[in-house]
Each structure stands twice: as C-alpha cells, then as structure tokens.
Amino acid sequence: MVSGERARYWQYSELPGVDLLHAHYIRKAFARHTHETFVFAAITEGVEAFHYRDDLVHAGPGQIALVNPDTPHTGHAGVPEGWTYRTIYPDAEIVRSIAADTLALRGSVGFTSPVVDDPYAARLVVGVHRAAEEGNALAADSLLRLVTARMLRSHGGIVTPLPPRSAGTRNAVRARAVLEDRMIEPPTLERLATDLGTSPFALLRAFRDTYGMPPHTWLTDARVRRARQLLDAGTPPAEAAAAVGFTDQSHLNRHFTRSVGVPPGAYQRARGTGKQPSEGRGRFSGSAARTYKTGPPALP
C-alpha cells in the first residue's frame, strides 16, 4: 500500500445519475480508459497529469479537468507529492438536459478543452461534494447545475459530427462488435483481421485511430465497464470477473482499480450505501471512507 493514498468513490441517493470521487493519489496511475459519463475533476492540491487523446496535459489547484464520455484518457501525478481532487461524474443525459434548459443546446454536447482554469467553478465542484456529504440535496443539485451550465457556456457546445467512415473505420467498428460479443474468449488480432479481410497492422492502426487505443486496451476497458454494470446490479466481484473474461477476482481488482480508482468491492459497497455521513471529523473520514490499496502504477 502506498502510504498516504486515500480514495472514496460513492453516490448520494438524492443526486441520481451522478457518481462522486474524493481522492489523494501519489503513485497511482490510471490506465488508458473511458467513462460513459462526463468527468469534472476539481484539483485541490498538487498536480494531475493525464494523456487526453494525443496530448499530455496538467491540472493544478483551481483548475478543472473535463473529460467527455467515451474519450480515452489516463491519469498520474504531475509532481512528486501527487494530487488531491474532488470529481463528479454526471450522466450524459443530465448534461444534455442542462444544456437544453440553460443554453437552448439540443443534441450531443461536449467540452472543447480538457483543462479549464476557473477557481470559482472548481469551488462549485467542491461545493457539490460538501453538500452531498451534509445531506443537503437542494444545494447539491443546485451547485451541480450551476457548474455544468458555467462550463458549457465557456468551454462547451454541440459535438461536431464525425466525417464519413473509411474502410478502415468500418473494419474497426466491426472488430469492436466482435470483441463485445466475444468478450470472454476474444480472438487473436490475426484471426480478427483475417475474418474481416484485412491485415493485423492495418486493423491495429484503424482501431487506434477510431477509438484512441489498440484493441487489447479497449477490451480491458470494456470489461471493466461491463463489470461495473454487474456490480451495480449486485453481482459479487468474483462472479463479475468471470462473467466479463478476467481470469479471477484479483485480475479484475487490478484493472478495475487502474480505471476507476478504487477496488470493485469498495466500489460496490459505496454504490449501495446511498446517503453518506459528513466528513466533519477530518479528511476522508466517516464510516464509508476508507483507505484503499491502489496497486502499482500502470503503463500509459
């Protein structure tokens, strides 16, 4: 266990469709992964560095890291002392409804910058957390809508439609469908390429260009996302691991922690607790706050 690392991943029952993470990481490194939700991460101490698409960016105190759904990214400390942040993960439908209500934007919306320097907005994100911890549903909901509308006005808009698909893109889409269908026993890259009528390197390049990561990395991310769905439904971690193709629970634990930030058991307990106690007794205190082993750094 890395001394001093702490993470609490939870939900507030009065704020449906929103996950919350309060964490301090030093050696923690998030593998390249995606979220089905948006990510608003307010840095309160230290610096987080992360690969966002093809760029390495940094976020420090008073800044917010913004990640759109299904956008590959990593995460690791940008300074030796690590970083502390409070993150909210609002469901895409919530962000779309706020965009329609406040800006008359309808359709697929997203953010144009991965890092926003806006101390006031960062305080709003922290305020969402504190209101949820105190059981103040009115404040939590209000602050969530305020920070989302503010970010949409300054750094958001309608997502530009993708250009027409090339033959390589079509092969990547077909390959993804095969991997989703055969998640437990996926084919080799050579077999997959042969079945699609292309070469392994051509498929590898097309898949990376389309999804921002190679097929094997995408498959691990997809397994973690499906495992989260099973955990949300009450499936024990060991059964979830087998159901998505991990060799055992420890295999799931390792990859889950590198993508989500906490182990699957801790994630499942927190998701099922609903309202959480206040942290009034100190940082990350309260009965639902625990110190978790985060595991060794993952390769970028």
C-alpha positions in Angstrom: 0.0 0.0 0.0 1.3 3.5 -0.8 1.3 5.5 2.4 -1.0 8.4 2.4 -3.1 7.4 -0.6 -6.8 7.6 0.0 -9.9 7.3 -2.1 -13.7 7.4 -1.6 -16.0 6.6 -4.5 -19.7 7.0 -3.7 -23.1 8.1 -4.6 -25.6 10.4 -2.9 -29.1 9.0 -3.3 -30.7 12.5 -3.7 -28.4 13.2 -6.7 -29.2 10.3 -9.1 -27.1 9.8 -12.1 -24.0 11.3 -10.5 -21.0 9.5 -9.0 -18.5 11.2 -6.7 -14.8 10.6 -6.0 -12.7 12.3 -3.4 -9.1 11.0 -3.6 -5.5 11.7 -2.9 -3.0 9.8 -5.0 0.8 9.8 -5.1 2.0 6.8 -7.2 -1.4 5.9 -8.6 -1.5 5.8 -12.4 -4.8 5.3 -14.2 -4.5 3.1 -17.3 -6.0 4.5 -20.6 -9.7 4.2 -20.1 -13.0 5.8 -20.9 -16.2 6.7 -19.0 -19.8 6.5 -20.0 -20.4 9.7 -18.0 -18.8 13.2 -18.2 -15.9 13.9 -15.7 -15.5 17.2 -13.8 -12.4 16.8 -11.6 -11.5 19.8 -9.4 -7.9 19.7 -8.3 -7.5 21.0 -4.7 -3.8 20.1 -4.1 -0.8 19.1 -6.2 -0.9 18.4 -9.9 -2.6 15.7 -12.0 -1.1 14.9 -15.4 -3.1 12.9 -18.0 -3.0 11.9 -21.6 -6.1 13.3 -23.3 -6.3 11.9 -26.8 -2.8 12.6 -28.2 -1.8 15.3 -25.7 -0.2 15.3 -22.2 -1.9 18.0 -20.1 -1.7 19.1 -16.5 -4.2 20.4 -14.0 -3.4 22.1 -10.7 -5.3 23.8 -7.8 -8.2 26.0 -9.1 -8.4 24.1 -12.3 -10.9 21.5 -13.5 -10.1 18.5 -15.7 -13.0 18.0 -18.2 -13.5 14.7 -20.0 -16.3 13.8 -22.4 -18.0 10.4 -22.4 -16.1 7.7 -24.3 -12.9 9.8 -24.6 -9.7 7.8 -23.8 -7.5 9.3 -21.1 -5.0 8.3 -18.4 -4.0 10.0 -15.1 -1.0 10.2 -12.9 0.8 12.6 -10.5 2.4 15.6 -12.2 4.5 16.4 -9.1 6.2 14.1 -6.5 3.7 14.8 -3.8 0.8 13.7 -6.0 -2.6 15.3 -6.3 -5.9 15.6 -4.4 -9.2 16.1 -6.2 -12.9 16.0 -5.9 -14.6 14.6 -9.0 -18.2 14.5 -10.1 -19.3 12.1 -12.9 -22.7 13.3 -14.2 -24.6 11.1 -16.6 -24.6 12.3 -20.2 -28.4 12.8 -20.1 -28.1 15.2 -17.1 -25.6 17.4 -19.0 -27.7 17.3 -22.1 -30.8 18.4 -20.2 -28.9 21.3 -18.5 -27.6 22.4 -21.9 -31.1 22.4 -23.3 -32.5 24.2 -20.3 -29.9 26.9 -19.9 -28.4 27.4 -23.4 -31.1 26.0 -25.7 -28.5 23.5 -27.0 -30.1 20.2 -28.1 -28.3 17.1 -29.2 -24.9 15.8 -28.4 -23.0 18.3 -26.3 -19.4 18.2 -25.1 -16.5 20.2 -23.9 -13.7 21.6 -26.1 -10.9 21.8 -23.5 -9.5 19.1 -21.2 -8.4 21.6 -18.6 -10.2 24.8 -17.5 -8.6 27.4 -15.2 -11.6 28.6 -13.3 -11.2 28.7 -9.4 -14.8 29.6 -8.9 -16.0 26.6 -10.9 -13.6 24.4 -9.0 -15.2 25.7 -5.8 -18.6 24.8 -7.2 -17.5 21.2 -7.7 -16.1 21.0 -4.2 -19.5 22.5 -3.0 -21.4 19.7 -4.7 -19.3 17.2 -2.7 -19.8 19.0 0.6 -23.5 19.5 0.1 -23.9 15.8 -0.6 -21.8 14.9 2.5 -24.0 17.1 4.6 -27.2 15.6 3.1 -28.2 19.0 1.6 -30.0 17.8 -1.6 -31.1 21.3 -2.7 -27.6 22.7 -2.6 -26.0 19.6 -4.2 -28.4 19.7 -7.1 -28.2 23.5 -7.5 -24.4 23.6 -7.5 -24.2 20.7 -10.0 -26.4 22.6 -12.4 -24.5 25.9 -11.9 -21.1 24.4 -12.6 -22.3 22.4 -15.6 -24.0 25.5 -17.1 -20.9 27.6 -16.5 -18.6 25.0 -18.1 -21.0 24.6 -21.1 -21.1 28.4 -21.6 -17.3 28.9 -21.5 -16.0 25.6 -23.0 -18.9 23.6 -24.4 -21.1 23.2 -27.4 -22.6 20.8 -29.9 -20.2 17.9 -30.7 -19.1 18.0 -34.3 -20.3 15.0 -36.3 -17.7 12.5 -37.4 -16.5 12.5 -41.0 -17.7 9.7 -43.3 -16.3 6.4 -42.4 -13.4 4.9 -44.3 -13.0 1.2 -45.0 -10.5 1.1 -42.1 -13.0 2.7 -39.7 -15.7 0.3 -40.8 -13.3 -2.6 -40.0 -12.6 -1.1 -36.6 -16.4 -0.8 -35.9 -16.9 -4.4 -36.9 -13.9 -5.5 -34.8 -15.3 -3.8 -31.8 -18.6 -5.6 -32.3 -16.8 -8.9 -32.4 -14.9 -8.1 -29.2 -18.1 -7.1 -27.4 -19.7 -10.3 -28.4 -16.7 -12.5 -27.6 -15.5 -10.7 -24.5 -14.8 -13.8 -22.5 -12.9 -15.6 -25.3 -11.7 -13.0 -27.8 -9.9 -13.9 -31.0 -6.3 -13.1 -31.7 -5.5 -10.0 -33.7 -4.5 -12.1 -36.6 -7.7 -14.1 -36.6 -9.8 -11.0 -36.1 -8.1 -9.3 -39.1 -8.4 -12.4 -41.3 -12.1 -12.7 -40.6 -12.6 -9.0 -41.5 -10.5 -9.3 -44.7 -7.7 -7.0 -43.6 -4.2 -7.3 -42.2 -3.3 -7.2 -38.4 -1.3 -4.0 -38.7 -4.0 -2.3 -40.8 -6.7 -3.3 -38.3 -4.5 -2.2 -35.3 -3.9 1.2 -36.9 -7.6 1.7 -37.9 -8.8 0.6 -34.4 -6.4 3.0 -32.7 -7.4 5.9 -35.0 -11.1 5.2 -34.4 -11.2 4.5 -30.6 -8.0 6.1 -29.3 -6.5 2.8 -28.1 -5.5 -0.6 -29.5 -8.0 -3.5 -29.4 -6.5 -5.2 -26.4 -6.6 -2.0 -24.3 -10.1 -1.2 -25.5 -11.2 -4.8 -24.5 -9.8 -4.4 -20.9 -11.7 -1.0 -20.6 -14.9 -2.6 -22.0 -14.5 -5.5 -19.5 -14.2 -3.0 -16.6 -17.2 -1.1 -17.8 -19.3 -4.2 -18.1 -18.1 -5.3 -14.6 -19.3 -2.0 -13.2 -22.8 -2.7 -14.6 -22.8 -6.1 -13.0 -21.5 -4.7 -9.7 -24.3 -2.1 -9.8 -26.8 -4.9 -10.2 -25.4 -6.7 -7.1 -23.3 -9.3 -8.7 -20.4 -10.4 -6.4 -17.0 -9.3 -7.7 -15.7 -12.8 -8.2 -18.8 -13.6 -10.4 -18.4 -10.3 -12.3 -14.8 -11.1 -13.0 -15.7 -14.4 -14.6 -18.6 -13.0 -16.5 -16.5 -10.4 -18.3 -13.5 -12.6 -19.1 -11.0 -11.8 -16.3 -9.1 -14.8 -15.1 -10.1 -14.3 -11.4 -11.1 -11.6 -8.9 -7.5 -10.4 -8.4 -7.3 -9.8 -12.2 -10.5 -7.8 -12.0 -9.2 -5.9 -8.9 -6.0 -4.9 -10.6 -7.6 -3.5 -13.8 -10.7 -2.1 -12.1 -8.6 -0.1 -9.7 -6.4 1.3 -12.5 -9.5 2.6 -14.3 -12.0 3.5 -11.5 -9.6 4.4 -8.7 -10.9 2.0 -6.0 -11.2 -1.8 -5.9 -14.5 -3.4 -7.1 -15.6 -4.4 -3.5 -15.2 -0.9 -2.2 -16.9 0.5 -5.3 -19.9 -1.8 -4.8 -20.2 -1.1 -1.1 -20.2 2.6 -1.7 -22.6 2.5 -4.6 -25.1 0.7 -2.3 -24.9 2.9 0.7 -26.9 5.9 -0.6 -26.5 8.9 1.7 -23.1 9.2 3.2 -22.1 10.7 6.5 -20.3 14.1 6.8 -16.5 14.4 6.7 -16.6 16.7 9.6 -14.1 14.7 11.6 -11.3 15.2 9.1 -10.2 14.4 5.6 -11.8 11.3 4.1 -13.4 10.5 7.5 -16.8 9.0 8.1 -17.9 5.4 8.2 -18.0 5.0 4.4 -14.5 6.5 3.9 -11.7 4.0 3.7 -8.0 3.9 2.7 -7.6 1.6 -0.3 -4.6 -0.2 -1.7 -4.3 1.3 -5.2 -1.7 -1.1 -6.6 1.4 -0.5 -8.7 1.4 2.2 -11.4 0.0 1.1 -14.7 1.7 1.6 -18.1 0.4 4.6 -20.1 
